[in-house]
């Protein structure tokens, strides 16, 4: 039985030749079997008791031995996953194994069968570390449900972030199906400082936090958010603003934020080089990563990427470039080349890709106030109203932008060859960029199938990458991006003894996404089981009722 035990105490024999005294160790030897052998060998030791008593002692010893070994062998793990093809990207293990779990920890990965209070037969299935999504905007009941059915065990809001960080995910914080967490959101901080409006995350309700905020709330009703919140998205920061926002960033980091979220492109007009440098300098000083949506110019313009890389190199800050193909577009290969070159110069830079050829954002986003048709090389008919699928015209686009500024549009502007290029690049993590799923009556982009889409379409059907590489991009790479500032991630993204028991079990022959733009609310196929912190949340493709083992993840956790 492959389970860890304490080393045996050393026996010291200092008696005259021909006579030895039994020294029974205080702890078991290397295994129950070895302990049994040790006790049975007491027959070799010469003692001074009468022969009849020796026989009785031997019988008692053997009876106790039988009781001890039987009890030990029968003690089960809390959960055992049997007969699965265990794949661990860090060690390269890819073989049939049996996984034993106690509490929230993997305790054994064994070649021989184990016994558990609950046993899950994974014959014909892949048993992998749970998927880690660095980029989601959907801390909602529906979002967590559909991400669970995409194999995700940890879903993080790192691009936009939240402020205050501990207010993130208010809808599900008491009943999380999967793990969740957020960076400290710079735009949330900027909105609070410049416009007096508090907004914890994309699913929260904006609320005035100052007298200026109440005035702007009234202006939203009269003029709309683009006018009322212009100070957030279009006005440069004063020195007093910078000092206040630095203090708020530090407070967020102290509260356990998983880095700094910087959706810079949404405030390109407002954030100048001076302000941006201040963010990078603070990140370097606090040794946290910036998750940045770089400024986006005309289709393929690398200026925004180069700005971020230069600041990272100059300040020593760690930086993660969000959704590479959606920023690079026709120059995806060039962006990847420049990131690779920066890494070779010693810059701590990583990136990610989502396996979709469209983007989604609120129609009030700053980019749609610029020359977006030139930026994306598309026109109105390439943009659809997400909740209905309506393709827009100039008239309907302007009407929605004025009357429903928080409504989401899907803009189709990528080519498949750009997406494939980013997926096959070594070191690029897979993400979903799932927008908030609030209501099944309102459609969103179908990014809740991102991870199973990779497994089904890009691994099995197209062979763009192999299965182990895909798992690395979904598990180990995200964990390594975070583990230096958040020690809890040193135990995630791996399937080894001592690691957190976040585990996804799937059928490699049938796993695939089913969510579509017309019907995003569909579970993926081919998922067999998902465990979060050692607790099965989905079994045999079905949600386990009344089970919420997810946790809020912070840098302050160990």
N, C-alpha and C positions, 0 to 999 in steps of 0.2 A: 504494500500500500504506500504510494508515494506521498508522504506528508512529512513536514518538518518535525524533528524531534530534538531533544537536548543531547549533547554528547555524554557518553558514559563517564563516570568518575574513574580515575585510574586506581587500580589495585596495587598495593605495595605489600610484598611478602618478605617479612624480615625474620621468619621463624627458622629454626635449625633445619638442615636437610631432612627430607622425608616427612615433614609435618607442615601443613599449611592451614591458615585460619581464613574462614569465609568473611569477606567484607562486602555486604550488599550495598550497592550504590543508592544514593538518595533520589536519583532521577533515572528514567528509563534510558537504555542504551540506544544506539542509532535507529533501532526500529523495534516494534513489538516482538518480531521474530528473534532478533538478537537478544532481547531481554529474556525470552523464553529459553534460549540456548544457555544463557548465563545461569539461570536458576537451575536448569536441568543438570548442569555441570557440577552442582554442589556435591554430587556423588563422588567426585574425585578428591574432595577435601577430607582429611582425616580429623575426626573430633574424638573427644574422650568420653562421650556418652555411651551407654550400653547399646548392644545391637538392636534390641526390640524398639528402643526409643528412636534409634536411627531410622528404622523402617517406618515408624509412625510419622516422624518428621518429614521423611521423603513423600509419604502419601499426602500429608497436609500441604507440603510445598507444591506438589503436582496439582492438587485440587485448587489451591489459590492461583497457581499459574493458569490453569484452564479458565477459571472465572475471570481473571484479569485480561487475558488475551481475547476471550470471547466478547467481553464488554467493550474493549478497545476497538476491536474490529467491527463491532456492530454500531458504534457511535457514528451517526451519519453527519454529513454536511447539511447546512440549511437548504442549499440548492445544488444540484449536480446537473451539468449538461453533458450528455453521453453521446459518444460515437460521432462527433462532429469533425469536420475538416477545420481544425483550428489554424487561423492565419494571423500572425503577429508581425507587422511590418518592421518593428525595431530589431527583432532577433532573426527574422527570416523564416521562422517556423511555419511550415505548411504541411501538416500531417494529421492523421486521425488521433485525436486525444480526448480525454475526459476532463472536464473542468469542475473543480470543487469550490464552492463559495460559502463563506460564513460571514454573516452580517453584510457589510457593504464591500467586502474585500475578497479578491480571488486568492484562495489559499493553496490550490493545487492545480497543475496542468499535467495530467498523468497519462502514461501509456497503458496502464491497467485500469479496469473499471472501478468507479467509486460508488458509494452509496449516499443518498441524500434523502432528507425529509420530503423534498419535492424534486422529482427527477424529470428532466426534459430530454426527450430523445431527438437528437439532431442528425440522425442518419441521413446522408445525402446532402446535408446542409453545410454552408460555410459559417463558422463561428468567428466573429471578428470583434475588435474593439468597437464600442459605440461611436457613431459618427458625431463629429464636432463641427457645428456651423458657426463660423466667425462673423457672419453677416446676415442677420435677419432683423425685420422690423415688426414682428408679429407676436408680442408677448400676450396673446389672448388665448381663450379656451380653444377656439377653432385652430389657431396657429399651432399651439402645442400638440393638439390631437393629430393634425395632418403631418406635422414634422415627425412625430413619433412613428407614424405609419410610413415615413420615408427613411426610417432607421436612425434618426437623429436622437441622441441622448443628452446633448448639450447644445443649446441654441443661444447665441450671444448677439447683442446689439452693440457693435463696436464702431461702425462707420459714423452713425449719427450720435449714438450714446444717449445719456440721460443726465438730468440734473434736477434735484439731488439724486445721487446714484441709488440711494436706498429707497427712493420712491419709484424706481423703475418697476414695471410689470405689476402695477397695482391690481389688475384684473385677475391675475393668477398666482400672486405671491403666496397665498395661503393654501392653494391646492395645485401645485405644479406637477404635471405628469413627468416632465423632464427637467434637467438642470437649466438654469438661466443666469444671465448676468449682463453687465453693460460697462462700457467706458464712460468717462465723464464727458458729456456733450458740450462742445464749445459753442455751437450755435444756440443751444438752450441757455447757456450762460450769457451770451451776447444779447439774446432777446430779453432776458431778465434785466440786464444792465441798461441797454439802450432804449428798450420800449416799455419796461416795467411789467412785462407779461411772463408769468411762470408757466412752463410746459415741461413736465417731467419727461415724457417721451411721446412718440407719435400717436399713441392710443389714449393719451390723457386729455383732459379738457383744459384749454388755456384759462388762466385765471390772473387777474390783475394783482400785482404785488406791491405797487406804489401808486401814488396819486397820478403820476404820468400814465401808469398802466390803466387806470380807470378811464382816463381821457382817451387813450388809444382804443380801449374796448368800445367806447362810444363811436369813435371814428371808424372802426371796423364795420359797424352797423350802417354807417352813413356812406363811407367812401370805399369800403372793401379792404382786405388785409394788405394788398400791395401798397396802398397809400398809407394806411395806418401804421404798418410795421416797417416803413422805409428806413428808419434809423437803424434797425437790425441788419437789413440786407443791402443798404446803399450808402450809409454814412460812416466815415472813418472814425476811429476811436481816438479820444483825447488821451493825454498822459494819465489823467485821473481814471479814465475808463480802463486803461491797460493795467494800472495798479489794482483796481477792483477785480478785474477779470482774472488776473494772476492769483489773487487771493482765493477766488472761487474755484479755480482749477486745483489749487493746492488742497482746498477743503475736500474736493471730490476724490483726489488721489488718496488723501488721508482716510477717507471713508471706505476705501477698498476698490475704487474704480479700476477696471481692467484696461488701463491706458487712457488715451485722449482721443475722442471721436471728433474728426474734423471734416465735415462735408463742405470743403472750401468752395467748390464750384457754385454752391447755392448762395454764396455771399462774396463772389469775386469782386464786385464793384466796391464793397465796403472794406474788405481786409487788404491792407497794403503790405508792402514788404516788411516795414517796421513791426507791424502787429504779428505777422506770420513768424518772423524771426523770434519774437518774444515767446511764442508758443513752443517753437523748436528748442530754444534755450532752456525753458522750464522742463520740457520732456527729458532733455539730456541730464539736467541736474537731478531730477527725480527718478531717473532710470526707468522710464515707462515708454511704451511704444505709442506713436501717433498713427492712427488709422485714418488715412486721408483719401478723400475723393478730390483728386487734383483739379485745378482749373482746366476747363475744357475749351479749346479754341475751335477753329474750323477743322472738320473731319481729318484726323490724323496728325494734328499739330502737337509736337512733343514738348512745347514750351512749359506747360504745366508740370509734366513729369520732371523735366530738367530742373525746374525751380525747387521742387521737393527734394530731389536727390542732392542738389548743391547745398541746400540748407542742412540736410542730414549729415553730409560729409563735413561741412564747416563746423557744425555745432556738436557733432558726435551723437545726435539723437537717433533713436531706433524708429524706423518708419515702415509701414505696411501700406502698399498701394491698392486701393479697393478696385474691384471689378475691372481688371486690366483691359479686356477687349472692348468693354463699353466706353472706356476713355480713349483707347488707342484707335479703335475702328480700323481703317484701312492700313494703319501703320502698327498693327499689333506686333508683328515680327520685330520692328525697330524698337518699340518700347521694351520688349523682352530682352533684346540685345543690350540696351542701355542699362537695364536693371542688372543683368548678368555682369556687365563690365563694372558697374558700381560695387557690386558685391566682391568682385575680385580686387578692388581697391581698398576693401575693408569696411565699406558702408554696410550697416546692419539694415538691409532692406529685403522685404518679401512681398509677394503679391498673391492674387487670387483670381478665380474665374467662375462665372456661373454659366451653365450649359444651355443658354437660351439666346436667341437672336433678336430679342426685343428688350426694351427697357420699360420701366414703369415709374411714375412719379406724380405728385400732385400737379394739376394743371397750372397752379399758381407759382410753380417753381421758377426761380430766377432765369433759368436757361430759356424758358418759353417767353420771357420778356425781351430776349435778345434775338438775333437773327438765327433762330433755331433751324430754319430750313437749310441754311448754309452750313451750320454746325454739324447737323446730322445727315446732310445730303438727302433729305426727304421732303415731302409736302404734306398737306392736310390729309389726303386720303390714306397716308401711312400711319395716321394716328387714330386710335379708337378709344371710345369712352368705355373704361374697363367694366363698369357695372352692367352695361347692356350689350357691348360689342358693336355699338354704332360707330361706323367710320365717319370721320368729321369732315366738314367743309370749313371754309374761312368763317362763315357766319356762325355755325354751331360752335366752332372752336372759341370764338370771341365771346359768345353767349355763356358757355360753360365757365370760361375763365372769369367772367364777371359775376355770374350768379352762383356758381358752385366751386369756389376756389380750392376747397379741400378735396374735391373729387379727383380720382386717379385716372390717368390716361396711360395707355400702352402704345409706345411708339416703336415701330418696326424699322430698324435701321442697320442691323448688323448682317454680315454674311457668314454662312456656315464655315467657310474656310478660315475666317478669323477666329472663330470660337474653337475649332479643332486645333489650330496652332497653339492657342493658349493652354488647352487641355493637355496636349502632349509635351509641353515644356516641363522639364524636371524642376521640382521645387515649388510648383504653383499649387496652392490649396484650392479645394472645391468649396463653393459657398452657394447659398440659395438667393440671397437678396429678396427674401419674401416680404411683401408689404403686408400691412395689418389685415388679417382675416377677421372681420367683425360680424358678418351677417351672410348666410348662404344665399340670400336674395341679391347680394351685390358681388359681382364677380371681381376677381383680381387676377393678376398674372399668375400662371400655374406653377410658380417656383417651389411649391410644396412637394414637388417630385424631383428636385434637383439631384439628390444622391442616387436614387434608384434609376434615374435617367442615365447617369454616368455608367452604372453597372450594367443596365440592360442594353443601351444603345451604343455607347462608346467603347465598352469592354466586349460584351458578348457579340453584338451584331456587327460592329464596324472594326473592332480590333485596333482602335486608335492607341490604347494603352492596355497593359495586361492587368489582371485582377489585383495582384499584390501592389502594383504601382497605384492603382485607383484607391485601394484601401489606405495606403500611405498618405495620399492627398486629402483623404477624408478624416484621418485620425491622428497619425503621428505628427504630420507637418503642423496642423493647427495647435496641437498640444505643445510642441517645441516653440512655436511663435510666442506662447504665453508663459511658459514655465519659469523663465528667468525673473519675471515680475510677480507671478502668481504661483507659488510652490505647489498648490493643489493639482496643477496640470502636469506635474512630474509623475502623477499616478494615473493619468488619463491618456487615451490614445494608444494603450498597450494592452496586450493580453498575456500577462505573466503573473506568477505568484507575487503578492504584495501590492498589486495594482487595484484601483477601484473597479468594482464589478459593474461597469457600464458596458453592456454587451449587445451586439446585434447579430441575429441568426437569420440567414436568408438562403433561398434556393438559387444557386447561380444560374440554373437553366431556365428559370421563369421570372426572376426579379426584373421589374420594369415599372416606369412611371405610367400612370393613367390619367393624370390631370391634364386638361387641355385649356386653351384660352376660352372656349365656349362653355366648358364645365370644369372649373378648377377644383371643385370640391369632390375629389375622388381619391380614395386611398390607393397607394401603390400596390402592385401584385408581387407575390413571391417572398414577402416577409413572414417568417415563421415565429420568431420571438424577439422581444426587446426587454432587456433588464436595465434598470436605472438604480444605481447604488445597491445592487444586489437583489432588488425586488422585481419580479416579473410584472411588467405593465401591459405587455401584449403577449398572448400565447395562442399558438395555432391561428395566427392572423386575426385574432379577436381581442379587443380591449378588455383588460381585467377591470371589473367594476370597483369603484370606491378605493382606488389605489393612487396615491399621489406622493411618490418618493423623491421627486425632484428637489433640488436645493438651489438657493441663491449663491452664486460663486463670486468671491471677492479676493483681492490680493492679500487681504489680511487673514484668510483661511490657510491652514496648513495641510 
